[in-house]
Amino acid sequence: MTGTAVLRALRILCPRTLASTSGRFPAPVQSVLSPAPCVLYPPCRNYPIRTMQLCSALCAGHNKWSKVKHIKGPKDEARGRMFMKFGMMIRIAVKEGGSNPDMNLNLAHILEQCRAKNMPKASIEAAIKSAEKAKPASQHMFEARGPGGCLLLIEILTDNTSRSHQEIKRLLIKNGGMLSDGARHNFNRRGMVQVPGHNISTERALELAIEAGAEDVQEMEDEEEQPLLQFICDMTELKKVRASLEELGMQVISAGLEFVPRTVSSLDQDQLDAASVLIEALNDCVDVVRVWDNIHPVS
């Protein structure tokens, strides 16, 4: 290829570059390039350029995992802990009165609570079978005092009493509590029947308690802040009170034996927050079955 042909091709591809450097070529060469009689490719022009945004804020779609992580995850974890506690309660009930719910009233009430909380039938049956075959474990009740002077009863089931004692003591000290003998005397064991409290006045609740043969009735809320009525009766009258409430058209949510405080502790907001942290830490302990307190509910 001759020098002229090479320069012509360069002129076609990069006209501006050659124009800016045309002064470097001798005059004969410039005259040869100037006509450009044949253009094989269109000359370069300043076309508008569309830029691509790579900012993460412009990405479409939804982060489904965040919902699972921050909402479903904690709920599933709490649900798992609840089922584990039910399993421990079943184990204690079987140890005390056998595995037949027809002959073991406490077990029958616990199984009903399991069903009310949607515990799978297979899990319930597995818990009963494992309770029958479980290795020996001891049941203990720790007495404690929490923030603001509130009293606590901590029921545990363990195969290592020394380990559990040290763990409960550590959790109490870490969260402003301490072991305190004598707290048990502030509680009575009573039968407890819970029913929904929607659209039921205090006067009507008292009427229901009298008609059902209960000693007292308390207004409270469940974990989802839904109103509940809690009917308290003697342990031997639990089955009768429950049947009476059902005959009166009430839907029984749960029925069982609980520790009811004789006197209650009124806490300020800071003390209440500290007590809540302590009770939550105790409930998270694998050996703890249940925690009872005498904290006055906030109205």
C-alpha positions as CSV (number, residue, x, y, z in Angstrom):
1,M,0.0,0.0,0.0
2,T,1.4,3.4,-0.9
3,G,1.9,6.2,1.5
4,T,-1.0,8.1,-0.1
5,A,-3.4,5.2,0.4
6,V,-2.4,4.9,4.0
7,L,-3.0,8.6,4.7
8,R,-6.3,8.4,3.0
9,A,-7.5,5.6,5.2
10,L,-6.3,7.5,8.3
11,R,-8.1,10.6,7.1
12,I,-11.4,8.6,6.8
13,L,-11.1,7.0,10.2
14,C,-9.7,10.0,12.2
15,P,-10.3,13.2,10.3
16,R,-10.0,15.5,13.4
17,T,-6.6,14.0,14.4
18,L,-5.2,14.4,11.0
19,A,-6.6,17.9,10.7
20,S,-5.0,18.9,13.9
21,T,-1.6,17.5,12.7
22,S,-1.9,18.5,9.0
23,G,0.7,21.1,9.5
24,R,3.3,18.4,9.9
25,F,2.8,17.1,6.3
26,P,4.3,18.7,3.3
27,A,1.9,20.5,0.9
28,P,1.7,17.8,-1.7
29,V,0.4,15.3,0.8
30,Q,-2.2,17.8,2.1
31,S,-3.5,18.4,-1.4
32,V,-3.9,14.7,-1.9
33,L,-5.8,14.3,1.3
34,S,-8.1,17.2,0.9
35,P,-10.5,15.9,-1.8
36,A,-11.3,12.5,0.0
37,P,-13.4,11.4,-3.0
38,C,-14.3,8.1,-1.6
39,V,-15.6,7.6,2.0
40,L,-16.0,4.0,3.0
41,Y,-17.2,4.8,6.6
42,P,-19.2,7.7,8.0
43,P,-17.2,10.3,9.7
44,C,-17.1,10.4,13.4
45,R,-19.8,12.7,15.0
46,N,-20.6,13.7,18.5
47,Y,-23.6,11.4,19.2
48,P,-25.3,11.7,22.6
49,I,-24.1,9.1,25.0
50,R,-26.5,7.2,27.3
51,T,-24.7,6.6,30.6
52,M,-25.4,3.5,32.7
53,Q,-26.2,4.0,36.4
54,L,-24.8,1.3,38.7
55,C,-26.0,2.8,41.9
56,S,-27.4,0.2,44.3
57,A,-30.3,2.5,45.3
58,L,-31.7,2.1,41.8
59,C,-31.8,-1.7,41.9
60,A,-35.3,-3.1,41.7
61,G,-36.9,-5.9,43.8
62,H,-37.4,-6.6,47.5
63,N,-35.1,-7.9,50.1
64,K,-37.2,-10.9,51.3
65,W,-34.4,-12.2,53.6
66,S,-34.5,-9.1,55.7
67,K,-38.1,-9.8,56.5
68,V,-37.3,-13.4,57.4
69,K,-34.3,-12.4,59.4
70,H,-35.9,-9.6,61.4
71,I,-39.5,-10.8,61.8
72,K,-39.8,-14.5,61.1
73,G,-36.5,-15.5,62.5
74,P,-37.1,-14.1,66.1
75,K,-40.7,-15.5,66.0
76,D,-39.5,-19.0,65.0
77,E,-36.8,-18.8,67.7
78,A,-39.4,-17.8,70.4
79,R,-41.7,-20.5,69.1
80,G,-38.9,-23.1,69.4
81,R,-38.1,-22.0,73.0
82,M,-41.8,-22.2,73.9
83,F,-42.1,-25.8,72.5
84,M,-38.9,-26.7,74.4
85,K,-40.4,-25.4,77.7
86,F,-43.6,-27.4,77.0
87,G,-41.5,-30.5,76.5
88,M,-39.9,-29.9,79.9
89,M,-43.3,-29.3,81.5
90,I,-44.6,-32.6,80.0
91,R,-41.5,-34.4,81.4
92,I,-42.3,-33.1,84.9
93,A,-45.9,-34.0,84.7
94,V,-45.1,-37.5,83.4
95,K,-42.6,-37.9,86.3
96,E,-45.2,-36.8,88.9
97,G,-48.3,-38.7,87.6
98,G,-47.6,-41.0,84.7
99,S,-48.0,-40.6,80.9
100,N,-51.8,-41.2,80.7
101,P,-53.6,-37.9,80.5
102,D,-56.8,-39.5,81.6
103,M,-55.2,-40.4,84.9
104,N,-52.9,-37.4,85.1
105,L,-54.9,-34.1,85.3
106,N,-51.8,-31.9,85.2
107,L,-50.5,-33.6,82.1
108,A,-53.9,-33.2,80.5
109,H,-53.9,-29.5,81.1
110,I,-50.4,-29.1,79.8
111,L,-51.2,-31.0,76.6
112,E,-54.2,-28.7,76.1
113,Q,-51.9,-25.7,76.4
114,C,-49.6,-27.3,73.8
115,R,-52.5,-27.7,71.4
116,A,-53.7,-24.1,72.0
117,K,-50.2,-22.9,71.0
118,N,-50.3,-25.0,67.8
119,M,-47.6,-27.4,69.0
120,P,-47.5,-30.2,66.3
121,K,-49.1,-33.5,67.4
122,A,-46.0,-35.4,66.5
123,S,-43.9,-33.2,68.8
124,I,-46.3,-33.7,71.6
125,E,-46.2,-37.5,71.2
126,A,-42.5,-37.5,70.9
127,A,-42.2,-35.4,74.1
128,I,-44.4,-37.9,76.1
129,K,-42.3,-40.9,74.8
130,S,-39.0,-39.2,75.6
131,A,-40.3,-38.3,79.1
132,E,-41.0,-42.0,79.7
133,K,-37.5,-43.0,78.6
134,A,-35.6,-39.9,79.8
135,K,-32.6,-40.4,82.1
136,P,-33.2,-39.3,85.7
137,A,-33.5,-35.6,86.2
138,S,-34.3,-33.6,89.3
139,Q,-36.8,-30.8,89.6
140,H,-36.0,-27.7,91.8
141,M,-37.5,-24.4,92.7
142,F,-35.2,-21.5,93.3
143,E,-36.4,-18.5,95.3
144,A,-35.0,-15.1,94.4
145,R,-35.4,-11.4,94.7
146,G,-35.2,-9.1,91.7
147,P,-35.0,-5.4,90.9
148,G,-37.2,-3.2,93.1
149,G,-37.6,-6.0,95.6
150,C,-39.9,-8.2,93.4
151,L,-40.0,-11.9,94.3
152,L,-39.3,-14.7,91.8
153,L,-39.9,-18.4,91.8
154,I,-37.7,-20.2,89.2
155,E,-38.6,-23.8,88.4
156,I,-35.9,-25.9,86.7
157,L,-35.4,-29.4,85.5
158,T,-31.8,-30.6,85.3
159,D,-29.5,-33.6,85.4
160,N,-26.8,-31.4,87.0
161,T,-28.0,-29.5,90.0
162,S,-24.7,-27.8,90.8
163,R,-24.3,-26.5,87.2
164,S,-27.9,-25.2,87.2
165,H,-27.5,-23.5,90.6
166,Q,-24.3,-21.7,89.5
167,E,-26.0,-20.6,86.2
168,I,-29.1,-19.2,87.9
169,K,-27.0,-17.4,90.5
170,R,-24.8,-15.9,87.7
171,L,-27.9,-14.6,85.8
172,L,-29.4,-13.1,89.0
173,I,-26.2,-11.3,90.0
174,K,-25.6,-10.0,86.4
175,N,-29.1,-8.6,86.1
176,G,-29.6,-7.1,89.6
177,G,-31.1,-10.0,91.5
178,M,-30.1,-12.5,94.1
179,L,-31.1,-15.8,95.6
180,S,-33.5,-15.2,98.6
181,D,-34.9,-17.9,100.8
182,G,-38.5,-17.4,101.9
183,A,-39.9,-16.0,98.6
184,R,-41.9,-19.2,98.2
185,H,-44.1,-18.2,101.2
186,N,-45.4,-15.3,99.2
187,F,-47.0,-17.6,96.7
188,N,-50.0,-20.0,96.7
189,R,-50.4,-22.7,94.2
190,R,-53.8,-22.4,92.6
191,G,-55.8,-23.5,89.6
192,M,-55.8,-21.1,86.7
193,V,-58.2,-20.9,83.7
194,Q,-57.7,-18.3,81.0
195,V,-60.4,-17.1,78.5
196,P,-60.4,-14.3,76.0
197,G,-61.4,-10.9,77.5
198,H,-62.8,-9.2,74.4
199,N,-66.0,-7.1,75.1
200,I,-66.3,-8.4,78.7
201,S,-66.7,-5.7,81.4
202,T,-65.3,-6.0,84.8
203,E,-68.8,-6.5,86.3
204,R,-69.5,-9.3,83.9
205,A,-66.2,-11.0,84.6
206,L,-67.0,-11.0,88.3
207,E,-70.4,-12.5,87.6
208,L,-68.7,-15.3,85.5
209,A,-66.3,-16.0,88.4
210,I,-69.2,-16.3,90.9
211,E,-71.2,-18.5,88.5
212,A,-68.2,-20.8,87.7
213,G,-67.2,-21.1,91.3
214,A,-63.8,-19.3,91.0
215,E,-62.2,-17.5,93.9
216,D,-61.1,-14.5,91.9
217,V,-60.7,-13.1,88.3
218,Q,-57.9,-11.0,87.0
219,E,-57.6,-8.9,83.8
220,M,-54.4,-9.2,81.9
221,E,-52.9,-9.3,78.4
222,D,-51.2,-12.1,76.4
223,E,-47.9,-11.8,74.4
224,E,-49.7,-10.1,71.6
225,E,-51.4,-7.6,73.9
226,Q,-54.8,-9.2,73.6
227,P,-57.1,-9.0,76.7
228,L,-57.4,-12.1,78.8
229,L,-59.5,-13.0,81.8
230,Q,-57.7,-15.2,84.3
231,F,-60.0,-17.2,86.7
232,I,-58.3,-18.4,89.9
233,C,-59.6,-21.3,91.9
234,D,-58.5,-24.1,94.3
235,M,-56.4,-26.8,92.7
236,T,-59.1,-29.4,93.3
237,E,-61.7,-27.2,91.7
238,L,-59.8,-26.6,88.4
239,K,-61.7,-29.1,86.3
240,K,-65.1,-28.0,87.7
241,V,-64.4,-24.3,87.1
242,R,-63.2,-25.0,83.6
243,A,-66.3,-27.0,82.7
244,S,-68.6,-24.3,84.2
245,L,-67.0,-21.6,82.1
246,E,-67.4,-23.6,79.0
247,E,-71.1,-24.1,79.8
248,L,-71.4,-20.4,80.1
249,G,-70.2,-20.0,76.6
250,M,-66.5,-19.0,77.3
251,Q,-63.7,-20.3,75.1
252,V,-61.0,-21.7,77.4
253,I,-57.5,-20.9,76.2
254,S,-55.5,-22.7,78.9
255,A,-56.0,-24.3,82.3
256,G,-53.4,-25.5,84.7
257,L,-51.7,-25.1,88.0
258,E,-49.9,-21.8,88.7
259,F,-48.2,-20.0,91.6
260,V,-50.3,-16.9,92.5
261,P,-48.6,-14.2,94.7
262,R,-50.2,-13.2,98.0
263,T,-48.8,-9.7,97.8
264,V,-47.6,-7.8,94.7
265,S,-44.7,-5.4,94.1
266,S,-45.3,-2.1,92.4
267,L,-42.2,-1.0,90.4
268,D,-41.3,2.2,88.7
269,Q,-40.5,2.1,85.0
270,D,-36.7,1.7,85.4
271,Q,-37.2,-1.1,87.9
272,L,-39.8,-2.7,85.7
273,D,-37.4,-2.6,82.7
274,A,-34.6,-4.2,84.7
275,A,-37.0,-6.9,86.1
276,S,-38.1,-7.7,82.5
277,V,-34.5,-8.1,81.4
278,L,-33.8,-10.4,84.3
279,I,-36.9,-12.6,83.7
280,E,-36.1,-12.8,80.0
281,A,-32.6,-13.9,80.7
282,L,-33.8,-16.6,83.1
283,N,-36.4,-17.9,80.6
284,D,-33.6,-18.2,78.0
285,C,-31.7,-20.6,80.3
286,V,-32.1,-24.1,79.0
287,D,-32.7,-25.6,82.4
288,V,-35.5,-23.2,83.4
289,V,-39.1,-24.4,82.9
290,R,-41.0,-21.4,84.2
291,V,-40.6,-18.2,86.2
292,W,-43.3,-16.7,88.4
293,D,-43.2,-13.2,89.8
294,N,-45.3,-11.0,92.0
295,I,-44.9,-7.8,89.9
296,H,-48.0,-5.7,89.8
297,P,-49.1,-5.4,86.2
298,V,-48.9,-1.9,84.7
299,S,-52.3,-0.5,83.9
